[in-house]
C-alpha cells in the first residue's frame, strides 16, 4: 500500500527531507507522484504540499523555489537545492531512491516517448482548457489538431502486444509521463468534438492502467478531482469550440468561398479569403474575410481567441492596398463596419480595403 499521503495542504509538523510543491490537477506534477507512490516513499522523506502554502505560484516566496512560477517544484532541505521541471524532478527522485521500480531511466524508447511528450504535448496542452498563446500556433483549433497529431506520433511507437506498459512488462518513465496527460485528453478533447479522444493503442494502455494498477487509479482520481472542480466553475463555458460555439447560419461569403457563387479572388491562404466587392464604393474595393468565422459574426464578438486571425486580416489588407494592378494608389482606407449602427450587412467579419481615389473625412 502506498505510504505517501495525497496532496495535503496542511503544514508539516516536522521538516521533510524534500518538499514537492504540486496540486492534484497538475498532470506534470502527477508523473512525480506516480514515482513517489510506486516507490512507497514516505512523507517524512518527500512531502507533497500545495503551492498555496507559500501563497501561490506568483508570490515572491514561491518564485524563489521556481522562478518560472509553475508546478511542480521541489525543495531539497538537506542540500538547499531547488529543482524545477517535472522530468528533472523525476530523475532526481530516481537517483536518490533506488528501492522499488527503477522506471528504466536509461531506456531509449521510454526517453524518446517522454521527450516527445514534453516537447510537443505539454507545450500546447493549454489549448484544451485556457487562453493562448498555444506555443507556435495562433489558434486553438490549430493547436488542438497538432496535439492530436503528436498523440499519434507516440501511438506509432507503441506495440500493443509488448506488455502492459509502454515499454513492455516493466513500468518506465514514459508511463508516468504520458498517463496524466491522457487523463486531460480523454476528458477535454470530446468537448471539442474529438471522438474518440485517444488513438486506439494509447486508449487501451490508458484504460488498462487506470482500471488495474492501484497507483495509476489513485493518480487518475487525483487529477479528475481537480478537473471536476474546474467543471463546477464552468471552466470551458467561455472557450471557443467547447462551451462557446459559432451556431450562426452561413452567409453569402460561405457560398463565395465554396465557389457556389462566382467571386473575383485576389488573395487567399489557409486562413483568409480576399475578393473584389461586387458593389464597389471606390475604384479599388476588396473585402478580406476569415475563412473560418469562429464566432466572428462581427468585430464586437472578438476575444483573445481571435488575436491571430485579426492580425492576419490586417496584414492581408496592407498587402492588398499596395497592389497597383488592383487599382490602388498611394494608400487606402481600411474599414471594418461593426453591427447595424456601423453599417454592417453580412454577419461574417470582413475588412474593406478601398482605394484608387482620394478619401474624404469624416466618412458618411
N, C-alpha and C positions, 0 to 999 in steps of 0.2 A: 504493500500500500504506500502511496506517495506521502512523504512526510513534510513536503513544502506546502505551507498554507497558501491558499489562493488570494493574492492581491488584497491584503489588508490595508486600510487607511489609518490604522492605529499606530501611534508612535511606539517604537520598540523600547522595552524597558532596559534592555542591555544591548550594547552596540554589537551588531553582527560584523563578521569579517568583511563582508561585501554587501552592498545595497543595490538592488536593481530597481530603478525608477521606471514604472510602467503602469498601464491601465488595462483592464480586461479587453477593451475593444481594439487594442493595438495588435495588428497582425504581425508587424515586425518584432514587437516585443514577445509575441506568443511563441516564436521559434526558440527564444531563450528559455521560456517557461517549460516548453516541451523537454528540453535537455535537463533542466532542474528537476522536473517531475520524474523523468525516466531514470535519472541517476539517484533519485531519492536524497537530494542534498537538503539538509535541514535548514530551517530559517535562521538558526544561530550562525550558519555559515554564509548563506545568501538570503537576505530578506527582500521580499518583493513589496515595494512601497509605492503608493500613488505620488506623482509629482506635486500634487496639492499639498503634500507635507512640507514642500519648500515654497508654497504659494502659487504654484502653477508654472507652466512651461516658459513663460516670458518674463518671469521675475529675475532679478539680478542674482538671487541665490541659486536658482536652477541653472541660469546661464553660466555660472561658474563651473557647473558639472558638465553641461553640454552647451557650448556657445551657439550651436545651431538652433537651440530651443525646441528640440524634437525628442521623441521617445523611440526606443528605450535608451537609458544611460546607466552606467554602473560606476559606483564609487567603491574603491578598494581601500578599506581603512588601514590595513597593515602596510600598504605601500604608498598610500596617498595618491594613487593613480586614478584618474577619471577616464572611463572608456565610453566612447560613443559608437554608434553604428552596430546594428544587431549581429551582423556576421562576425565582426571583430569581437564582440562580447561573447558570442557562442564559442569561438575558437579559444578565447581566453579561459572560459569555464572548462573546456575540454582539456586544456593544457594543465590545469590545476587539479581537476578531479578525474582520476583515472579509473575509479571503480565504476561498474555498470557498463552500459553500451558505449562503444567507442565513437559512434556516429561517423566512422570512416572519414576523418578529416583529410586523408590523402587520396581518397578515391576520385579519379579524374572525372568520371561520369557524374558523380554527386556534385563535385565542384563546378562542373560545367552547367548543370541544371540550376544550381544556386546562383551562379553568376548571371545566367540569362534572366532569371527571376529578378535579381536586384537591379540589373541594368535596364530591362525593358518592360517589367511589370510594375514594380513599386514606384518607378519614376513617373508613371502616368495613372496610378490607381485612383487618384483623386477625381478622375473623370467620372467615376461611378457614384460619387457622393458629395462633392462640394465644388466651389467655383474654381476656375482656372487661375493661372495658366496650367496647361496639361503637357509639360515637357516641351517638345518641339512642335506640338500640334495646336493649331489655332482654334479648333472647335472640339467640343465634347464628342460629337459624332465621329470625327476622325480619330480621336484618341481611343474611343471605345473599340472602333474597328481594329486599331493597332493592338490593343490589349488582347482581343480575341485571336488575332494573328499570332501574337507571341505565345499565347497558351498552346496554340497548335504546333509551334516550334518545339516546345517542351514535350508535347504529346508525341512528336515524332521520335523522341529519344526513349520512349517507354516500351518495354517488351512486356505485354500483358501476361505472358507465360513464364516470366522470370522469377516470380515470387511475390510476396505480399507488399514489399516496399519498392520504391522507385529504382533501387539498385540491387534487387534480388531479395533474399530472405533475411537480410540484416538491415536494420534501420540506419539511415545516413543523414547527414546534414541537409540533403535535398528534401527529405520527407519533412523535417522540422521547418524548413524554409518555405516550401510551397504550400503545405497543408493550410496554414492560417489564411493565406491569400485566396485559396479556393473557397473558404468559408465566405469571404467577401464576394467573390464572383458568383457563387451559387445563389447568394441572397440578393445581390444587387442587379446583375445583368438582366434577369427577367423583367425588371422594371422598365428596361429599355427595349423590350420585345426581343431579347436574345434568348432563344429557346432551341435546343437545350443550352444551358449556360456553359457547361463544361464539355470538352471533347470526350469521346467515349472511354478511352483508357484512363485519362485523368479522373473522370467521373467514377469509374469502377474502383480505382485506387482510393479516391477520396471517401467514398461511402463505406468501403471495407474498413478503412482505418477508423472512421467515425463510429462505426457500429460494432467493431470487435476489439479495438485497442482502448483500454480504460484511460490512458493518458491523453490520447487524441480526442476521445469523447469529452474528457474534462476541459481541454482547451477549447474545443468546439463550443461547449456550453458557456465558457467564459466570454469568448468573443461574441457569441449570439446575445448574451445578456447586455452587452454594450450596444449592439445593433438594434435590439428591441427597444432600448432606451431612446435611440435615435428615431425609431418609428413613432414612439409616443410623442416626440417633439416635432413630428411632421417634417423630418429632415429632407425628404425628397419632394415635398409639395412644390417648392419654387424651382425645381431643377428641370430644365428643358429636356424633353424626351422621356421623363419619368412622371413626376406629378403634373408638370406643365407641358401640354401638347398643343400643337397647331391644328386645330379642328375646324378652322375657317374653310369655306368652299374654295375650290380652284378658281382662277381668274383667266381672263383672256391672255395673260402673259404665259400661262402654262401651255396654252394652245400654240402660242408663238414659238416657245422653246421646243415643243414636240414636233413642230412642222405642220400641224393641222391647219394653221393659218400662216400664209407666207409672211416672211419678215426679211428686211434687208439687214443682215447681221454684219456688224462692223468689228466685233471683237468678242471672243468667248474663251473661257478656260474651264477648269473643273468647278469653279466657284461662281463666276459671274457671266452674264449674258448681256451684250450691248447691241442695240439695233436702232435704226432710224425711226423717229417718231412719224407716224402716218399723217399726223396733223401738225406739221412743224410750225413753231412760233418764231422761228428765226431761220435764216438761210442754211445754217447748220444746226441740227437739233437731234441729239442722240439720247436715248434712255439707257441707263445701266441698272441692272437688277441682279439680286442674288438668285442663283439657280434654285437653291433650297431656301424657301421662305423662312422656315424655322421660327414661326411666330411673328415675323416682321411684317405684319399687315400694314404697319405704319411706323414712322420713326419713333413715335411716342411709346411703342412697345419694346424698344431696345433696352437691353440689360447688359451686364458684363459678359453674358453668354455670346453677345454679338460683336464683341470688340474686333475680332479678326476680320469678319466679313465687312464690317463698316469701313475698316481701313482698306480692304481690297477694292471696295466700290469707289472710294475716293482716289486711290492710285489709278484705277482704270479710267476714271473721269479725267484725271490730269493728263494721262497719255493720249486719250481721245482728243482733248482740247488742243493738242499740238499738231493734229493731223491736217495739213493743208489740203490734202486731197478730198477731205470731207467738207471743206469749205470754211474751216476755222482760220481766223487771222491771229492777231496779237492778243491772246487771252480769250476768256469765255466766262459766261455766267453759269455757275454750278448751283442748282436749285433742288431742294427736297420739299415738296408740298406734304404737309402732315395733317391728316384729318380733314373734316368738312370745312372748317374755318380756314384751313391752309390751301384749299382748292384741290385736295387730292381726289382723284376719280377712281383709281384702281387700287383695291386693298392688297397691294403687294408692294413693299417699299421699292421706290425707284428714284434714281438720280437723273435729273435733267441736265444735259450739257448743251448750252445754247451759245452760238457764236456766228461769225460771218457778218456781223454789223456791230455798231456801237450801241451799248446798252444804256438805258436811262435809269435814273434813281429819283424818287423811290419807285419800285415796281408797282403794278396795279393791285 
